[in-house]
Amino acid sequence: MASHGAWLIDLDGVVWLSGQPIDGSVAAIEQLRANEVPLLFVTNNSAPTTEQLLHRLERAGISAGEHEVLTAAQAAASLVPKDGVAVCIADGGVRQALEQRNVHIVNGGEADAVVVGWTTTFSYDTLATAASAVRSGATFIGTNADPTHPTPTGLMPGTGAIIAAVEVASGVPAIYAGKPGEAMAALVRARVGAISMVVGDQVATDGAFAHRLRVPFTLVLSGVDQRAHDEVLTTSCLAEAVSLWLEKQ
Ligand SMILES: [Mg+2]
């Protein structure tokens, strides 16, 4: 069998919704593995640490290694200088990624960067701290622009909504590190060679990321985007995307 390029698979809205596996997704991933297709799970969720993400995959029935996971937290941290100083407005995943680069996290004052990612404890005080550091010249890095994220009960505010608040308060636009940004693309290129497919549930995020990488994209309708887009290949879910692709190999 010819060797295949990697599949870059989004998690939220593709593999699971709020941690509950989407019908057929686990079997579809097993099918790809059975056909020796390299996999890379690429998520704009910056909340979990790598270990937490691997644990979630395991609980869903997918065993994966650290080298098969990329998060917007890692992409954001890659833009902060090693051994630098950063204000971090984000939960665990971003903190871990910064610490792995030996970045010193401060609660205000002089900093090389302000990194804003997923957090459920955003407040007026954290907004003020972040905006002030950005106004003082710190590089403003956002994990991802996703305005919402899908849950079984509907769309909830996403990290993009939090970053937008800091953009308005500071008057400075963020550099977005996650999909479809260049920082994430650079991490992907460093991790895998040829790419066969990007699959995701948002044209604006996952589709634009595939476009940046110049590789094919399949939209699944199991997450945020509920309607087919004329310009992209659309399937109901990951299982359908995988079976259509394998038929053609
Ligand atoms: Mg998604």
Residues whose N, C-alpha, C, O or C-beta is under 5 A from the ligand:
A	BS01	MG	D10 D12 G13 D201
